[in-house]
């Protein structure tokens, strides 16, 4: 997961992830306080409702990168205040 937060995130967003948390049971939360795809949108409520469309692509990128590393996962995103974004990664146990 450190690879995703540092090298991978830097190659996509030109900065490292701001915060990584885990519950030590296969759930990770990556927080980006200035998510690149949301920084140019207004904090208006109308754009907050559209925010999930802007983060869906990045969810797929994270899931694909983990899959290529042999890690099955489910990735979702949460946007409460713009431009901050949290990505929830649940590693699937097999």
N, C-alpha and C positions, 0 to 999 in steps of 0.2 A: 504494500500500500504506500510505502514511502516513495517508491519509484513513481507512482501515479501523482503524488503530491508535489514532487520536486521536478524531475526531468520531464515527465510527460506533460504536466500542467504548464511548465515553462515553455515547452515547444508549441503549445496551443495558445496560451494566454499571455505569454511574455512576462510571467511572474509566477512565483510559487503560490501554492494554496495558503490561505491565511491561518486556518486552524484544522486540525485532524483530531477527531475523538473516536473512541471505540468503547463498546461494552464488554469486550473480550469474549464475545460469543458469536462472532461473525458479522457484527453490524458496525459499520464505520460511517461517520458523518464528516464530510469535507465541507468547509465553509470558506467561501470567497466573498470578502466584504466589498469588492469592487469588480464584480463579474463583467468581463469585457463586452459581452453581447447585450448587457443591460445598462451600461454606463451612459449611453447616448439617448436612452428613453427617459421621458419625464417620469417623475414620481406620482403622476396623476393616476387616479383609480382606474381609469380606462386602460392605461398601459399595464397596470398591475395585473389585470385580468388576462391580458395577452402574454404576459411573461412566460407562462409554461411552454408556449410555442417556441420561444427563443432558447430555452434551456433543454428542450427535448433532444436536439442534435448532440449536445455535449453528453447527455446521459448515454446515448448510443455509442459515442466515442469511448467513454470510460468502460462500458460493458464489453465492447469489442476488444479493447486493449487487454482487459483482464482475461477475456476468453482466449486470446492468443497466448497468454501466459499460462493457460490451463486452469483458470479459475472461473467457475460458473458463478454468475452473480445476477442480482436484480438491482437496477439502479433507478432511483426516482429523485426528483428535484423538488425543492420547496422554496418559494419566493414570498417572504412576508413583507419586507421593505426593500425597495429598489435602491441601489443596484446590488445589494447583497443577495447571495444565493447559497442554499445548503443542498448538497448532494448526499443522499442516503444510499449506501451500498450494503446490500445484504448478501453475504457469501453463501452460496447454496452448498450444503453438506451432502456428499454422495457416498 
